Amino acid sequence: MYQPDSETLITDKIRKIQLDRLRNTIRHIRDSNSDYHERVGGVDPEEIRDLDDLADLPFLTKEDLRNEYPYNLICVGMEDIVRMHMSSGTTGTPIINPFTRSDVDQWREIMARCLATAGVGKNDVIQITPSFGLFNGGFGFHYGADTLGAFIIPIGAGRTSLQLQFFRDLKTTALGAIASYPLRLMEVAREQGFDWNDTELKVGILGAEIWSDEMRSRIEAEMGIKTFDIIGMTESGGIGMGIDCEAQEGIHVWEDHYLIEIVDPDTGAVMPDGEMGEMTVTTLTREALPLIRLRTSDITAVVSRDPCSCGRTHLRVERITGRTDDMIKVKGVNFYPKQVEALLLGIEGVGMDYLIKIDRVAGRDSLKIAVEVDDPENDRLAEKLNRILLDYLSVGADIELLSIGEIERSPGKAVRVQDTR
């Protein structure tokens, strides 16, 4: 552990820290930005008597952040801002998150915790493949690795052949990447006859996308590594809000920095532990852009508030199942791309890449799933895949079998859905 005293706090101590820091955050907003204070309900810190009172405050949405572009919600003077990042998923008006020096230090701390949870330390060589730019991923990995004293290879995105060369020649032990990039690494490795046994790679810390247990199993088996699912977003201060541990029994969220709720996406009511809903995030240690009950659109559930077998005591949530804004509704049936991925990758002979194509033909929804397979002439496989979709999702699809490599590769996050309705 990077900070064992903080990562193993007893529950009562965590809740006291959260309450104190929640009050301080509201006080900070009140004293620095009156308009923002009114937006979060105009509540005074003394009115927050326990953490349950948080549920009485209004939600903040990403649209709210977008509407206040660029700096209307900041809670510090411009002279205190040292950098910014922009949400990678926005179109049109961007969402900008400014950072003070303290915010950068907070980012360093949580990322160092995450990397240490994945087993990374000062004797490791970490290859950072997310881009270094407005997207926060590359810098987040850099700050965490720098804090731990690890050897950093800041290669950034793309240049896959060089990535493989560096794995071997520079003796990389840890990989930081968006979740779909290992698929491209594995594909090029097969084309070039690259042997993963010739590397010292041990772990992959993967995030920025929703990925299934089936994908995890395939990556771990082919690359010979242990993978860790890391979460976070630009709005909350970047990657590093939480990560799963060796036990892979839920993602630890650093509760001394973030207060998590799971709410009903439709009603906003707080859900009981164990029930799926939308995650909201309240930041407890951010200065420039503190957040109160930001609706993230991420669908998850609280797994446990009990201590984990790894020794950490912060609550664990399920790996992200989907997003409220990427739920697909076809022929009256709702499902998430991750559910399709889990079904496809569980079948022998199916490759790693697929594309869900939705259209409207003669006033009716049409669903086609293009999937790369070892044998695209295998009609029985197409029938099997369609049957599995019907059995598990209650929706049939026209299955298009393609040869490995036929689906266009995206230079960034993988494109899984093409909806032209």
SVG drawing of the C-alpha trace seen along z (x, -y; Angstrom):
<svg xmlns="http://www.w3.org/2000/svg" viewBox="-43 -36 59 61">
<polyline fill="none" stroke="black" stroke-width="0.4" points="0.0,0.0 1.1,-3.5 -0.7,-5.0 -1.6,-2.0 -2.8,-4.3 -5.3,-6.0 -6.3,-2.9 -7.1,-0.8 -9.2,-3.3 -12.0,-1.8 -15.5,-2.7 -16.4,-5.1 -13.2,-7.1 -13.9,-7.2 -17.4,-8.5 -16.1,-11.2 -13.5,-12.3 -16.2,-12.4 -18.5,-14.5 -15.8,-17.0 -14.6,-17.3 -18.1,-17.5 -18.8,-20.5 -15.5,-22.0 -16.3,-21.6 -19.7,-23.3 -18.1,-26.1 -15.4,-26.5 -18.1,-26.8 -20.2,-29.2 -17.3,-31.5 -15.9,-31.6 -18.7,-31.3 -22.2,-32.4 -23.9,-31.4 -22.5,-27.9 -23.5,-27.8 -27.1,-28.6 -26.9,-25.9 -26.1,-23.2 -29.1,-24.3 -27.6,-27.2 -27.0,-24.9 -24.7,-26.0 -22.2,-23.5 -23.7,-23.5 -26.9,-22.2 -25.2,-18.9 -25.5,-16.9 -24.7,-13.5 -23.9,-12.0 -27.5,-11.1 -28.3,-14.8 -26.4,-14.8 -29.4,-13.2 -31.4,-16.4 -29.1,-18.5 -29.8,-18.8 -27.9,-16.9 -25.2,-18.4 -25.1,-17.2 -22.5,-17.2 -24.8,-19.5 -24.7,-21.9 -20.9,-21.9 -21.0,-22.3 -23.4,-25.3 -21.1,-27.1 -18.1,-26.9 -15.4,-27.8 -14.9,-29.1 -18.3,-30.0 -18.1,-27.3 -14.5,-27.6 -14.0,-28.3 -10.5,-29.8 -8.9,-32.8 -7.5,-32.4 -4.0,-33.1 -4.3,-29.8 -5.0,-27.6 -1.9,-25.7 -3.4,-23.5 -6.6,-22.1 -8.0,-19.0 -11.0,-18.5 -13.5,-15.7 -12.7,-13.3 -16.4,-12.4 -17.8,-15.8 -18.9,-17.3 -19.8,-20.9 -19.1,-22.9 -16.4,-21.1 -16.3,-20.4 -13.1,-21.9 -11.7,-21.0 -9.1,-23.4 -6.5,-22.3 -4.8,-24.1 -1.4,-22.9 -3.3,-21.2 -5.5,-19.5 -2.5,-18.2 -1.1,-16.9 -4.4,-15.2 -4.3,-13.5 -0.7,-12.3 -1.9,-10.8 -4.8,-8.8 -3.0,-7.6 0.0,-6.5 -2.5,-4.5 -4.1,-3.0 -0.7,-1.9 0.5,-0.5 -2.8,1.5 -1.8,3.0 1.6,3.9 3.6,1.1 6.5,-0.3 9.7,-2.2 11.5,0.8 8.9,1.1 9.0,-0.2 5.6,-1.5 4.8,-2.1 2.1,-4.9 0.1,-4.5 -2.8,-6.9 -2.2,-10.3 -0.6,-13.2 -3.0,-16.1 -6.4,-17.3 -7.4,-13.8 -6.3,-13.2 -5.1,-9.6 -1.5,-10.0 -0.8,-12.7 -2.7,-10.7 -0.5,-7.7 2.6,-9.9 1.8,-11.7 1.2,-8.4 4.2,-6.7 6.4,-9.7 5.2,-9.8 6.1,-6.2 9.5,-6.7 8.9,-4.2 10.8,-4.3 8.4,-6.0 8.1,-5.4 5.8,-8.2 5.2,-6.8 1.6,-7.9 -1.0,-6.6 -0.3,-4.6 3.0,-3.4 2.0,0.2 5.1,1.8 7.3,-0.5 5.2,0.3 6.0,4.0 9.7,3.2 9.8,1.2 8.0,4.0 10.8,6.3 13.9,4.0 13.2,1.7 11.9,4.5 8.5,2.9 6.7,4.5 3.5,2.4 1.2,1.2 -1.2,-1.8 -3.8,-1.9 -7.4,-2.5 -9.2,0.9 -9.4,1.7 -5.7,1.0 -4.4,4.4 -6.6,5.9 -4.6,3.9 -1.3,4.9 -2.3,8.5 -3.4,8.3 -0.1,6.7 1.9,9.1 0.3,12.1 1.0,10.5 4.7,10.0 5.2,13.2 5.9,11.3 6.3,13.6 4.9,12.1 7.2,14.6 10.1,12.5 8.9,9.6 8.8,8.9 5.3,7.5 3.3,8.3 0.3,6.0 -2.0,4.0 -3.9,1.0 -6.8,0.4 -9.6,-2.1 -11.5,-4.8 -13.9,-2.3 -16.4,0.3 -14.9,3.8 -16.2,7.2 -14.9,10.0 -14.6,12.1 -12.3,9.5 -10.3,9.4 -9.8,13.2 -8.7,13.1 -6.2,10.3 -4.8,11.9 -4.5,15.3 -2.8,14.1 -0.5,11.4 0.3,13.4 -0.5,10.5 -2.8,9.5 -5.3,6.7 -6.7,4.0 -9.8,1.9 -9.2,-1.8 -12.0,-4.4 -12.2,-8.2 -13.2,-11.0 -12.0,-14.5 -14.9,-16.1 -13.9,-14.5 -10.3,-15.3 -9.1,-12.6 -8.3,-9.0 -7.7,-7.4 -10.9,-7.6 -10.7,-3.9 -9.3,-0.6 -9.8,3.1 -7.2,5.1 -5.7,8.6 -8.9,10.1 -11.0,8.6 -14.0,8.4 -15.1,4.9 -13.4,1.5 -12.1,-0.3 -13.2,-3.9 -10.9,-6.2 -13.6,-7.4 -11.4,-10.0 -11.4,-11.9 -14.8,-11.0 -18.3,-10.4 -20.2,-7.9 -24.0,-7.4 -25.9,-5.0 -29.2,-6.4 -32.2,-5.4 -31.5,-6.9 -35.2,-7.8 -36.2,-9.0 -32.9,-10.0 -33.7,-8.1 -30.6,-6.6 -30.5,-2.8 -29.8,-0.2 -26.4,1.5 -26.3,4.3 -28.8,2.7 -27.7,1.3 -28.1,-2.4 -26.3,-5.5 -23.2,-6.6 -23.0,-10.1 -19.7,-11.6 -19.1,-14.3 -15.5,-15.5 -14.1,-16.0 -10.6,-17.4 -10.8,-19.3 -10.2,-23.1 -10.7,-24.6 -13.9,-22.7 -15.4,-20.9 -18.5,-18.7 -21.6,-18.1 -23.6,-15.0 -22.4,-14.9 -24.4,-12.4 -21.8,-10.4 -24.2,-8.3 -22.1,-5.2 -24.2,-2.2 -22.9,-0.2 -23.8,1.0 -22.1,1.1 -20.5,4.5 -19.4,4.2 -18.5,1.8 -16.6,4.5 -12.8,4.8 -11.4,6.6 -9.1,9.5 -6.4,7.2 -6.7,5.2 -8.2,2.1 -11.4,0.9 -12.8,-1.6 -16.1,-0.6 -16.1,1.4 -18.4,1.0 -19.2,3.3 -17.2,2.8 -19.1,0.3 -21.9,2.2 -22.9,-0.6 -23.9,-4.2 -27.3,-5.7 -26.5,-7.4 -25.2,-4.3 -28.1,-2.0 -29.5,-0.6 -33.2,-0.2 -34.1,2.0 -37.5,3.5 -38.6,2.5 -35.7,4.2 -33.0,2.4 -29.4,3.6 -25.8,2.4 -22.9,3.0 -21.0,4.7 -23.7,7.4 -23.3,8.1 -19.5,8.2 -19.7,10.7 -21.9,13.0 -19.8,12.8 -16.4,13.3 -17.6,16.3 -17.9,18.3 -14.9,20.2 -13.9,19.0 -15.1,15.4 -12.5,12.7 -12.1,9.6 -13.7,6.9 -17.4,6.4 -19.7,3.6 -23.4,3.2 -25.3,1.6 -28.7,0.2 -30.9,-1.2 -34.6,-1.8 -36.0,0.0 -39.6,-0.6 -40.4,-2.2 -39.0,0.7 -35.7,1.2 -33.1,3.3 -30.2,4.8 -27.1,6.2 -24.0,7.3 -20.7,7.5 -18.3,9.8 -14.8,10.9 -14.3,14.7 -11.7,17.3 -14.0,18.8 -16.4,16.3 -18.0,19.2 -19.3,20.9 -23.0,20.5 -23.6,22.5 -21.7,20.1 -23.9,17.2 -27.0,19.2 -25.5,19.9 -24.7,16.3 -28.2,15.2 -29.7,17.8 -27.6,16.7 -28.6,13.1 -32.3,14.2 -31.9,16.4 -30.0,13.8 -31.2,10.4 -34.5,11.3 -33.6,9.7 -32.5,11.3 -29.9,9.9 -28.6,10.3 -25.1,11.7 -22.4,10.7 -19.3,12.9 -16.1,11.1 -12.5,12.2 -10.1,11.0 -9.1,7.4 -12.0,6.4 -13.6,4.0 -11.9,0.6 -9.7,-0.1 -10.2,-3.4 -7.1,-5.4 -8.7,-6.1 -11.5,-4.5 -13.1,-1.5 -16.3,-2.3 -18.8,0.4 -22.2,-1.0 -23.3,-2.6 -26.8,-3.9 -28.2,-5.5 -31.9,-5.7"/>
</svg>
